[in-house]
């Protein structure tokens, strides 16, 4: 989104898009600069409501093309985009042609971590969670978040073919990690753009829900997200390997012996 015409027709563009990049530098050339911040906030919220990833980009740490240290205003700019709920912040010339690309990446990473550890960030994100829930999948991911936040759940594990369920879970902005399990490398790569999602390729054949729970437990233990004594939430669709059928949620132990002792087929 880099032209006033794109802002005007944003709803139609969002409907037709897999994701959105807000190019603030170009927008600031095409319209009064004071119009850009409210437009950025509005577009970020619209993308989140639609469950589509949004990138805030251009001129984020511009001074780091020549300087190893950013200006305080640039740091605040990056932080503001993260407070608004963007999925990603992007460097351009800073890393493509700048003198300090590594420092720029480290700076952006440090700002993101600091903001997301701020209680104000969590309050703002939860206050802006105004999402229409119209499908079974919407209800499943909303329930997964609420269960995870009300109990000592360590992660939400989503089995997904298309990536849609994991994307809906990301839209909820849960307090716990999201682990997307998929047999498709293209889906795993695409999901890396969404907020809070880590991807795990499932090489083993999964055609029953019990085996899905086992695969999820193995994945969270292997990645260090959870241990044998922890619990996770698993979401999936039955029948398996059919995109768009998310219809089941289970709170499951990470210990395989307990899964086989307590979980249904």
C-alpha positions as CSV (number, residue, x, y, z in Angstrom):
1,X,0.0,0.0,0.0
2,X,1.9,3.0,-1.3
3,X,-0.6,5.2,-3.0
4,X,-3.7,7.2,-1.8
5,X,-5.8,5.3,-4.3
6,X,-4.7,2.0,-2.6
7,X,-5.8,3.5,0.8
8,X,-9.1,4.5,-0.7
9,X,-9.7,1.0,-2.1
10,X,-8.1,-0.9,0.8
11,X,-11.0,-3.1,1.7
12,X,-11.2,-4.5,-1.9
13,X,-7.4,-4.9,-2.0
14,X,-7.4,-6.7,1.4
15,X,-10.1,-9.1,0.2
16,X,-8.0,-10.0,-2.9
17,X,-4.7,-10.3,-1.1
18,X,-2.8,-13.0,0.8
19,X,-1.1,-10.3,2.9
20,X,-0.4,-6.5,3.0
21,X,2.8,-4.4,3.1
22,X,2.4,-0.8,4.2
23,X,5.1,1.2,2.5
24,X,5.0,4.4,4.7
25,X,7.9,6.1,2.9
26,X,6.1,6.1,-0.4
27,X,2.8,7.0,1.2
28,X,4.4,10.0,2.8
29,X,5.5,11.2,-0.6
30,X,2.1,10.8,-2.1
31,X,0.1,12.4,0.7
32,X,0.6,14.8,3.7
33,X,3.0,13.1,6.1
34,X,0.7,13.7,9.1
35,X,-1.9,11.4,7.4
36,X,0.4,8.4,7.4
37,X,0.3,7.3,11.2
38,X,-3.5,7.1,11.5
39,X,-3.7,5.3,8.2
40,X,-1.0,2.8,9.3
41,X,-2.9,2.1,12.5
42,X,-6.2,1.6,10.7
43,X,-4.7,-0.7,8.1
44,X,-2.9,-2.9,10.6
45,X,-6.1,-3.4,12.6
46,X,-8.1,-4.2,9.4
47,X,-5.5,-6.9,8.5
48,X,-5.6,-8.4,11.9
49,X,-9.4,-8.5,11.9
50,X,-9.2,-10.3,8.5
51,X,-6.6,-12.8,9.7
52,X,-4.1,-11.7,7.1
53,X,-0.5,-10.8,7.8
54,X,0.6,-7.2,7.6
55,X,4.2,-5.8,7.3
56,X,5.0,-2.3,8.3
57,X,8.0,-1.2,6.1
58,X,10.3,1.5,4.8
59,X,12.4,4.1,6.6
60,X,12.1,2.3,9.9
61,X,15.8,2.6,10.9
62,X,16.9,4.9,8.1
63,X,19.8,6.5,9.9
64,X,21.4,3.0,10.4
65,X,22.3,3.0,6.7
66,X,25.2,5.2,7.8
67,X,25.2,5.0,11.6
68,X,25.6,2.0,14.0
69,X,23.0,3.5,16.4
70,X,19.5,4.5,15.5
71,X,17.8,7.8,16.5
72,X,15.4,7.7,19.4
73,X,12.6,8.7,17.0
74,X,13.3,5.6,14.8
75,X,13.2,3.3,17.8
76,X,9.8,4.8,18.8
77,X,8.6,4.3,15.2
78,X,9.4,0.6,15.2
79,X,7.9,0.2,18.7
80,X,4.7,2.0,17.6
81,X,4.2,-0.4,14.7
82,X,4.5,-3.4,17.1
83,X,2.2,-1.9,19.7
84,X,-0.4,-1.5,16.9
85,X,-0.2,-5.3,16.3
86,X,1.7,-5.7,13.1
87,X,2.8,-9.2,12.2
88,X,6.2,-8.0,10.9
89,X,8.5,-5.0,10.6
90,X,10.8,-4.8,7.7
91,X,14.2,-3.3,6.9
92,X,15.0,-2.3,3.3
93,X,18.0,-0.1,2.5
94,X,19.3,-0.6,6.1
95,X,20.1,-4.2,5.4
96,X,20.3,-4.2,1.6
97,X,22.8,-1.5,1.2
98,X,23.6,0.0,4.6
99,X,26.9,-0.1,6.4
100,X,25.5,-1.8,9.5
101,X,23.0,-4.4,8.5
102,X,23.6,-6.8,11.4
103,X,23.3,-4.0,13.9
104,X,20.0,-2.9,12.3
105,X,18.5,-6.4,12.5
106,X,19.7,-6.7,16.2
107,X,18.2,-3.3,17.0
108,X,14.8,-4.1,15.5
109,X,14.8,-7.5,17.2
110,X,15.6,-5.9,20.6
111,X,12.8,-3.4,20.2
112,X,10.3,-6.1,19.3
113,X,11.2,-8.2,22.3
114,X,11.1,-5.3,24.7
115,X,7.7,-4.1,23.4
116,X,6.1,-7.5,23.5
117,X,7.3,-8.0,27.1
118,X,5.6,-4.7,28.1
119,X,2.3,-5.2,30.0
120,X,0.9,-2.2,28.1
121,X,1.4,-4.1,24.8
122,X,-0.7,-7.0,26.1
123,X,-3.4,-4.8,27.4
124,X,-3.6,-2.9,24.1
125,X,-3.7,-6.1,22.0
126,X,-6.4,-7.6,24.1
127,X,-8.5,-4.4,24.1
128,X,-8.4,-4.4,20.3
129,X,-9.5,-8.0,20.0
130,X,-12.8,-7.2,18.2
131,X,-13.2,-10.2,15.9
132,X,-16.3,-11.6,14.3
133,X,-16.5,-15.3,14.9
134,X,-18.7,-16.9,12.3
135,X,-17.3,-20.4,11.7
136,X,-16.5,-23.5,13.7
137,X,-12.8,-22.8,13.1
138,X,-13.2,-19.3,14.6
139,X,-14.8,-20.7,17.7
140,X,-12.2,-23.5,18.0
141,X,-9.2,-21.1,17.9
142,X,-10.9,-18.6,20.3
143,X,-11.6,-21.4,22.8
144,X,-8.0,-22.6,22.4
145,X,-6.7,-19.1,23.3
146,X,-9.0,-18.8,26.3
147,X,-8.1,-22.3,27.6
148,X,-4.4,-21.6,27.2
149,X,-4.6,-18.3,29.1
150,X,-6.8,-19.6,31.9
151,X,-4.7,-22.7,32.6
152,X,-1.1,-23.7,32.7
153,X,-1.0,-24.7,29.0
154,X,2.4,-24.3,27.4
155,X,1.5,-24.1,23.7
156,X,-1.3,-24.2,21.1
157,X,-0.5,-26.8,18.4
158,X,-2.4,-26.5,15.1
159,X,-2.5,-29.3,12.5
160,X,-3.0,-27.5,9.2
161,X,-2.9,-28.2,5.5
162,X,-3.6,-24.7,4.1
163,X,-2.4,-22.7,7.1
164,X,-5.8,-21.2,7.7
165,X,-6.2,-22.5,11.2
166,X,-2.8,-21.4,12.3
167,X,-3.5,-17.9,10.8
168,X,-6.7,-17.7,12.8
169,X,-4.9,-18.7,15.9
170,X,-2.3,-15.9,15.3
171,X,-5.1,-13.4,14.9
172,X,-6.2,-14.2,18.5
173,X,-2.7,-13.2,19.8
174,X,-2.5,-15.8,22.6
175,X,0.0,-15.5,25.4
176,X,1.5,-18.9,24.7
177,X,3.5,-20.0,21.6
178,X,1.7,-21.2,18.5
179,X,3.2,-24.3,16.9
180,X,1.8,-25.1,13.4
181,X,2.3,-28.7,12.3
182,X,2.0,-29.4,8.6
183,X,3.2,-31.9,6.1
184,X,3.6,-29.2,3.4
185,X,6.8,-27.2,3.2
186,X,5.1,-24.4,1.2
187,X,2.6,-24.0,4.0
188,X,5.3,-24.0,6.7
189,X,7.3,-21.3,4.8
190,X,4.3,-19.1,4.3
191,X,3.2,-19.3,8.0
192,X,6.5,-17.9,9.2
193,X,5.2,-14.5,8.3
194,X,2.3,-14.5,10.8
195,X,2.7,-13.2,14.3
196,X,3.7,-15.8,16.9
197,X,3.8,-18.9,14.7
198,X,6.6,-21.4,14.7
199,X,6.4,-24.2,12.1
200,X,7.1,-27.9,12.3
201,X,7.1,-30.2,9.3
202,X,5.5,-33.5,10.1
203,X,7.2,-36.3,8.3
204,X,5.3,-39.1,10.0
205,X,1.9,-40.2,8.7
206,X,-1.0,-38.7,10.8
207,X,-4.4,-40.0,10.0
208,X,-6.0,-40.3,13.5
209,X,-6.4,-37.7,16.1
210,X,-4.5,-39.7,18.8
211,X,-1.5,-39.8,16.5
212,X,-1.9,-36.0,15.9
213,X,-1.7,-35.5,19.6
214,X,1.4,-37.7,19.9
215,X,3.1,-35.8,17.0
216,X,2.3,-32.5,18.7
217,X,3.7,-33.6,22.0
218,X,6.9,-34.8,20.4
219,X,7.3,-31.6,18.5
220,X,6.9,-29.3,21.6
221,X,9.3,-31.5,23.5
222,X,11.8,-31.5,20.7
223,X,11.7,-27.7,20.4
224,X,11.9,-27.1,24.1
225,X,8.6,-25.4,24.3
226,X,7.2,-27.9,26.8
227,X,8.4,-30.9,28.9
228,X,7.0,-34.3,29.9
229,X,5.0,-32.8,32.8
230,X,3.3,-30.1,30.8
231,X,0.0,-29.8,28.9
232,X,-0.8,-28.4,25.4
233,X,-3.9,-27.6,23.4
234,X,-4.2,-29.4,20.1
235,X,-6.5,-28.3,17.3
236,X,-7.2,-30.3,14.2
237,X,-9.8,-31.3,11.6
238,X,-11.4,-34.7,11.2
239,X,-11.3,-36.2,8.7
240,X,-7.5,-35.6,8.4
241,X,-5.7,-34.1,5.4
242,X,-8.8,-32.2,4.3
243,X,-8.2,-28.4,4.2
244,X,-10.8,-26.3,6.0
245,X,-12.2,-28.9,8.4
246,X,-10.9,-27.7,11.8
247,X,-13.5,-29.0,14.2
248,X,-11.8,-30.5,17.2
249,X,-9.8,-29.2,20.2
250,X,-8.2,-31.2,23.0
251,X,-6.1,-30.4,26.1
252,X,-3.5,-33.1,26.1
253,X,-0.5,-34.1,28.2
254,X,3.0,-34.1,26.7
255,X,3.9,-37.5,28.1
256,X,3.1,-40.1,25.5
257,X,2.2,-42.8,28.0
258,X,-0.6,-40.5,29.3
259,X,-1.8,-39.7,25.8
260,X,-2.3,-43.4,25.1
261,X,-3.8,-44.0,28.5
262,X,-6.4,-41.1,28.4
263,X,-7.0,-39.9,24.8
264,X,-9.7,-41.4,22.5
265,X,-8.9,-42.6,19.0
